[in-house]
Amino acid sequence: MGPKGNHYSPLNNIAGYDLFELLKDFFLKNQDYHDKSDSKQVYRFENLCFDNEQRFISIWFSVGVYGIKTDIIDIKTGKVDFEKAQENAEIIKYFMYFFIPKNFDEAIVLTSNYRSSGVKTLFHSLFSKYFNSMTNQNLQMNPLSYNKTFNSWLDARTTEIRCVKFEGCKDITDQLTLLGHEEQELVIKPKKNRSLGRLRDFIGEGDKLKVIEILAENSREIKSVVELGGKKRTFRIGKKATNVICEIELDDDVEIVGGVPVFESMQKWCIQISKEYAQQMYPGLFIGL
């Protein structure tokens, strides 16, 4: 809804156009690969899913970068599997989810990251040109803070602490690698029907935070799995945490195959996340998702 004095159009009537329909038309027109030569990127939109009644859209935004000749190796043998030519592009699939309610002037967009790299900037540069050509208006895409929704989880009970890429006793770590695992994860769970504490206990000050800081010295990152009202959410905690403001960790409920989230599983998870946001963003709006 924007600061006072700024006038934004309702999303279903932007100079006579509906943002939902503009997005739908844009995706349908860009299902084949296009070359963005200025940034040496190729892209297309796949698995287009439109819910006209609930007004949400789910897609794969497939993006690749070309321009550098490299070797593709087998990490187990160190041998080159094949050579990537300068004109070849490795395609990464990014999941994007849009919820565009009627009669409001802002929407929810959720997009996945890969190795801390996302596609918001690329998507905005592409769609904003189309949007402007149709409506003669400018499009804004600002980071959506998770703070308000995050606050509702502060008193949730912690059911697990996960130390990702944990490096404990060297001798034990060496033995574990014989099983074929390249990365160890230490999982700390409470006694049955108990919890490790509240989420806020691990992000403020106190003994629990001190323990997390010790574990963090031997881990790439620390994650806290919390439960509230039958729902679970995963948050990064400790000094290395960066996701409290606008990044959300995937839950275990999201199925991963070959390192890529399953489309339907990711869609279901995003719908749940959007409902949490919607309670804060659209007061009085019934979300029938």
N, C-alpha and C positions, 0 to 999 in steps of 0.2 A: 502496500500500500504505500510506501514512499513518504518522504518528508512533506510537511504541510507546505502548500504553495506550488508543489509539483502536481501536474495533472496527467494521470496515466489513464489510458483507455481500458475498459473491461476487456478481458482476453477474447471474448466471443464477439466483440464488435470494435475492431481496430480499423478505423476508416472503412467500415463495412465488411471487413474480413474477420474470420474466426481463426485464431492462432492454431487451434487443433487441426483445422482443415489445411492451413498453410503448411504446417509441419508434415501432415499426411501427404500432401501433393509433392513437397520437396523430397521426401524419402522415396516415393514411388518413381520420381524422375531420375533418381541417382542410385539405381540398383546395379548398374554396371560400373566398372572401375573408371575413375577419372584421375588425370595426372595434374597435380598441383606443382608445376615445374619450379616455381620460385623457391619452394621449400623442399623440393625433391621428394614429394610424398604422393602416394596413390591411395585412393579411398573408395569405398562404396558402402551402402547400407543393405543389410541382410536380415532375414527372419522378421520381417515387418509384422507387428502385431498391433492392431488398432481396436480399442474398445470404445465404440461411439457413444454408448450409454454412460459408462463410468468416466469416459474422457481420459483414458490413459493410453500411452503408446510405449511399446517395448521394442527395441531393435538391437542388432549387432552393428556397431560402427567399425568396419574392418579397415585398418590403416597400416600402410607399409612405407618404409623409407629406403630409397635407393641412392646410388651415386658412389659407393665405396666397394671395391673388390675385396672380398675376404674369404678365408677358409672356414668351412664348417667341419668341426672335428667331433669324433666320438669321445665323450669325456671319460669313458672307461678304458679305452685303448690309447687315446692321444693321437690316433691316426685321422687323417683328413678323409671325411666321407665324400664331400664334393666341394667344388670351388664356387663360391657365390660371385657371379659376374657383376660388373658395375651397373648393369641394367636390371639386376634381380632385386626384389624387395621381399623381406620377411614380413608376412602379414600377421598382425596382432588383432584379435577381436576384443573390442571394448563394449561392454553392455551399457546401454543408455535407457533410462526410464523417464517418462514425462507424465505429470498429472496436471491437467489444465482445467480447473473448475470454471463454471460459467459465472459471470457477473463479478469476478474478482480481477484485480489488475496485476497479479503475480502468480506464477506457476512454480511447481516443484520439478527440478531436474536432478536425477541421480545418475552418476556415471562411474564406471569402474576405473581403477588405476592398474598399471602394470609396471612393477619396479619403480614405484613413486612417480611414474609418468602418466599423465592423463591426456584427454583429447578435448577438454572444454574450449581451449583457445582456438584449436583448429575448427571445431564445430561452429563456434560463434563467428569466425571469419567467413565461413562458407554460407551458413544460413542467414546471417545478418544482411548479406548482399541481396539475397533473394527476398527477404522480408522487406527491405527498404524499397526494392523495385516494385513490389506489389502495393505497399501501404504508404510509401513516401514518409515513413517514420523510422526512428532508430530503435534498436533492440538492446536491452540491457541483460547481462547475465552476471550477477554478483554472487560471490561465495555465500552459501547458506549455512549460517552458524548452527551447530548442534547444541549450543549451550543450554537453551531453555529445556529441550527434551532431555539432554544429558543430566540436568539437575534432578529430574524425576527418578534417575537411577542411582543417585548418590547413597540412598539408604537401602539399596538392594543388597541381598546377601551374596557374598562371594563364595562360589562353589568350587572354583579351581584357580590356581595360579600356574601359568605355563611359562617356562623359561625356554625360549626358542634358541636353538643352536647353543645349547648349554655345554660348557667345557668344564667338567668337574675334575675328579681324580684322573690324572693322565693315564695310568695303567688300565683303569676300567674303560676309559674312552677308547684306548687302542684296541682292547678286546672287542668292544661293541662294533668297531668298524669291520671286524671279521665276518659279521652277519650281513655285510653288504650295505649298511646304512652309512650315509655320508654326513648326516646331521642328526644329533641327539636332542631330544626335548624332555626336560624335566617337568613332570606334572605333579603338583602338590594338591591333594584333596583333603577335606576335613573328615572327621569321624562320621559315621552314618547318622543322618538326620541333624547334622550340625553344619555350621558355616565357618569360613575363615575370618569372617568379619564383614563389615559394610564396605562398599566401594570407597566411600569418603575416607576410610581409615588408611587407604593405600595411596592417597594423593595429597594428604595434608601433612601433618607432622605427628611424630610418635614412633613407638617401637616397631609397628608393622612397616612403616615406610623405611626405617633403617634396615630391616631385613630385606626388603625389595632392593635397596641400593646395593647391598652385599651380593645378592643374586645377580644383579645387573652387571656387576664386574666380570662375571663369567658367562654372560649370555648376550646374544645379539639384541634381543628385546624381551620384555616381560609383558604378558597379557593376563588380564583378569577376566574370568567368566563369571557373570553375575546373573541372578535370577530374580524376577519380580512379576508376581501375578501369573505365574506359569510360563512367562516368556524369558528367554535368555538373550543376553547381549555380551559381546566381547569388546573390551577396551584395552588399549595399550596404556601401561602405567610406568612410573619411574622417569628418570631424567631424559631418556631417549624417546619418550612418548610425544607424538605430534598430532594425534587424531582427535583430540577433545573438541576442537573448534569446528572443523568441517570434514573430517575423515571418519568413516565408520568401519570397523573391522567386520569381515564376513563371519556369520555364525556357522556352527557345525552343521546346521540344517541345510546349508547351501552345498549341493553336491558338486564335486570337482572331478572332472575326467581329463586326464592328460594335462593337468595344470590349468584347465579352462573351466569356468563355472558352467553347469548345465543351464541352458536358456530358461526352461520352465521353473527350475529351482531358484534361479536368480530373480526371475520375475516375481515369484511369490514372496521372496524376501523383501524386494523393493516396495511391493505393495504395503507390507507391514511397516516398513520404515516411513513411507509417505503418510500413513495414517497417524504416526506419532508426530510428524511435522504438522500435519493438517490440523490437529487439535490446538496447536499454538497459532497457526497462521490464519485459519479461517473460522473464527469464533461463530458458533451457531450453525455452521454448515454440517449437514448430515453426510458422512462419508460412508457410502454403502459398498465398500470394497471388501 
